[in-house]
Amino acid sequence: MKQFYTIAELVAANLPEVPRDPSKLNRFASENWRGDSTRARLTAGKTKPVWEYHYSLLPQAAQTRLLIVHSAPANDDKDVKAEQKRDLWRRYDALSSQHKGICEQRLKLIQMADELERGGLSAKAAIMMACRKGGVEKSALYQWREMVSGIDRQDWLAALAPSYKAERARSECHPKAWEYIKSDYLRPEAPKFSACYRRLLVAAHKEDWSPIPHERSLRRRLDAEVSEAVQKLARKGRETAKGLYPAQRRTRSHLHAMQMVNMDGHKLDIFVRVPWSEQPVRVFLLGIQDLYSGKVLAWRISDSENKETVRLVIGDMVERFGIPDRIYLDNGRSFASKWISGGAATRYRFKVRDEDPEGLLVTLGIEPRWTNPYSGQSKPIERAWGDLAENISKHPFCAGAYTGNTPAAKPENYGSRAVPLEALREHVAREIAEHNARTGRKAQTCKGRSFDATFEESIAHPGTIVRWPTAAQRSLWLLASEAIRAQKGSGEIHYHGNRYWARELNQYAGQKVTIRFDPDNLHGAIRVYDLKNSLICDAPCIADAGFDDQEAARQHARKRRDYQKAVAAEKSAHAALTAGELADILTKGQQTRQPTPEPIRPKVTRLVTGNLALKQPLAADDNTFEDSFSRALSRVAGERAVIEFPKGDRSGK
């Protein structure tokens, strides 16, 4: 059970036979209890020393009440004393160095008086001499002795702390008025406190809120009750308030090169002249960075962050450096597309269906991890974009094309020039190569080396294992076009002004096929598939030749002769038998001359009617066609001559 209690604790305990008014109880204790030095003691409070009284000074009914209420083991005198000791040193640690010096000076005077008293002087003489040397009044030294009364000697320094920070009573304010000004001030529009206070005075006059303190008083009260974090969250947003909490510092020394990569896009602050737009535009730079070394592994320039360019950048990385185990991506529409991450267990973008195709990452066995958008702490490549934005956009090569990183930061020569797209690609390639080769990097893994050197050292380590794709896997990240009809005749494919052809396309002439290609390398070979997505062939690009280029004509004729020879050899391999050999196989075992077949006569006949002279059968001796035809013709001519005479004229003239 707790042994000593302050006046406030006794009043809060609501004890019987004890005054409930603190002033009355304090007056009663000062007149009756403080004379007993064994059961009344002075201890250090938050701002000034306070009196504590032993429970035995209370009436019996009050003692019984305290025994029932304060019988928990946690409220014993030992725990309270330890708590008081912690409070003393907590208050001392919060003091300034000047106030701590005052505590040390007070302690020296008390110790000096004690030493003089032990040296043989009386208590009064020792105090007078110590006060004379210290230049203080006797009443001050007596007060300091009261402050350390009942406190362990090792805690005297903390108990002598001055109480300069005594809390003053705040000015009264109507509760609704206080709620009104807090709600008005803690808004995203971030109004000034003076404007909020003026609106409060108008509202208080209408609602009859009284009293209303002074503006500065309310401002001090708001800063005391509403924390800095709450004010920043309400007025400046969640991202600003998040900065009040220290960021996590993560190490990458336990990784190796090509174990984990991260990918993101950055919109360049440059006007670019592109084929697909008459007006200059700003383009995106999409890239992949190795997490261990910081090296930029692959990049492409595109008009937007789209799934097609994401596929190509991943393909460039895989072709040059291998397949990583994990990739960190933005959870945006282009990166979380089903063609990129379809089938991933942690894909939380779009609706996931069982019939969705496996994305490129899942097919290659790369584990996708999603990060928060616009979070540089989640994607280290954001730091690389800041470095490259300075080196690429503000380079003298882009003078006049730089747009500024904000609308308010436009340079004086804004819009005076646009960089051609192909020239920009060459410029970006140079700057990224310089970025990777620059020495003096301060990352833990680099230790003053360049990103290139750090990457190569890790790749060459025997413990580094990197997976490599097969030749057939390259088609996974090439872009697929719509169905295209192969040309009639040769079967060649026309796409974006280029022609592609291989021997295997002959049998698909005039039919629809699907091609996969690299849009940035349309003069390279394309992969041709049928409509069932089965590979047909790799078709190289056929270059155009000048009209009078005889060397190109000779090479073309040579290739055509080689093609014809190859087709002839293939034809000979397939058509091994000649026509004569085929005929011999069919006529083997048959007679040379076949018998004349018997004529087929009808079973039912009918009589011939009409002109019997014309219809009757010929005699046996009139069997020639000329005789029978001449006789028939003469008879018909005679009949016509009789019929054509005019009526009444029988003379024949």
Steps between C-alpha positions, in 0.01 A plus 500: 500500500616855423621686810505873412241711314481855375204733557384447141509121539302514826233720341481273195455195725172646635570383854246516785554748785751694287428847351424481126619854427879503422554840661326397822685167516833673434430754778407217738816304415729802543355569843486141632719258298815685392635518852554121494830469306481120489157488333512821292770563235576745220569343157578644157201556277470583132547872557566544872539288814178349640405355838417131547329355811503151650168318490512450882418872544155443350187398693439126534219497244724672245781251571263209439387655173860541383576139599218376276567729203882497501571134576650421155869398509589753230419789739750416772743762628799352318341538154385855573847599615656357185245688289577824684870444438442453128289816489775699671766398250261532203432862601873562552590361155251738340678806645740713304871504577457834678237362735707187563785729606265662753424152644873431536558836678219433748634152574851639565364750759301228680806272509717791621264570790498130595881482491532813718252357745694171515817708549373627835291806418145531613226448247415869502862611459562244226200626304599864540854434378383293203251772403768768527734305269225420256345846505148380576246563774454259792136451408606365160733244659231392744258459208750285310543278804124452510506398133740211567336396828404131491681441170803277452828689487582379148177666375559842657631650175175417319286610797660847500375577146339845480130512420514773237260319267196527717188454292277802488127461490369540147242759415150367489350437156153386401520127403321550169717799414811292569367219282413748223845656473675161509281366222552814292877500542554125443389497135691402180471859378734598788346840591691741720412500868418872496236446230353211700487718811315777315242248378472368857410847629223525239364156588525566876297820459227313312494196729557694823816307591675653798770541618741521202871538598756706317639371169847431639354313794303273270805449279713391798225268613469343153877439478493345848204268445529416128827328412720600208425169326125562513538853367717386207268210419195730491659796322776352279386148429591146584831496312635799694387352831666171404832683485482561877565129550857392415537301180619143506859449393540175310827335406572316174835349593347152544388488134696428183475641149188400299332355809251786531422791269256791505326678213332836454436774245594869491359775278789696353483879521591538132307589187552223244417492130336164427359344181151446642429864591537829319551686829797437734413266789655376822594134511546242774821321593432150636787314663603209722763530773693227680432529872840373616728719290268784393584451133236590239468174306255586220293795383268614221338826392125499441212742464344366822534238772338209317512124527666462160805704599515330839519162322782620277706646786469174695600313185808720449612429856444125469689479169805690629526406868270204569182436699475647853324327788285798602392833357347799682238685296255786531143377545392698193290391204799449270714299744214294648350414160404135456749477211778588748394346833199284416483190721711649781374412848551856628344687208243736652420706189201432273268203541684168521348219293606138472497520121742796489823420313826475689687826487859548391634507858321181603611322182864593563476408870551857631321582827328843481483724808286814502603834650317822582480749211722810532692337785872553460569299813335194342677526162869603500474570127317823596837628626659407168228690313588814696865466400421422137245781474777744580749344258258437212249785502739780602786388275622755241382256234139575607539878521180668389299178535499493883151564637572537872395253767192706594277742306642782712862407420499561125836625367526815296562306176194278561372330183766638268615153390393135487743207506454234227401164642796304359745763623340484845546121508871541431527773765323289764722202418813710559376644829385165641837347410671790683262456795594133533875559455537796739725419796475625857161345580424510873263203524589221741551253219702736276757629751624771267482289183269554204172318445658310209795378708276398789271307265784323320672403826180341632421322172851350492464360853471118502194511723299715259257291292297673229244327278520555123218480245489268202480621142135395479410714803592821317159513333339538844582870524485598133189694406223322307320681221151443373445229243678595176435341161810371323542618142382278218768320308813504716322538836715796604373723783469877470503691830573871563658538157737203546491160333574170675531159339616143555449182299246364747262786414436364151233265628326784688472732198170686513426374854488690829790462742615667825842658542706586808754778468709760676355845414839664555672256260264458206795428269579183692334163460141440612341180627198379305223288654183348361159589640534214752816669638734231364838624381546499121843656456733792565466737204788744438442847360547544125682824431411717203771563238572792270376484142855506358669300779655215294666334800167475681344361183771232471455401868124484458537282186744273683262458792214428263708232318595346835136498598396338172772236534391425853138469396598277206707277727213478746262422215731223377517359849122485525419401135735201470299315225472622141177504299610194301567306820158597632336378171693174508371431851142558387520289173692214653311164434242652255445412122652733245180523274155510648201327310237722333197526724158377372251778413227555749151483346184634665237254616201718389465658146232705318375536140626784281224739385488797253682518165603142443713601206715700735470283814528150353829322543750500216546205271788273551685627192439868592735495793712799425432830669556708185238314290229506766561868577485606130174315438336650808615846403356474147160390628479787749599750231227378265233529763610859586489601130137396470400674823666834421316559162250789522130423475357495148842482336583142411733575217804475707642838392 
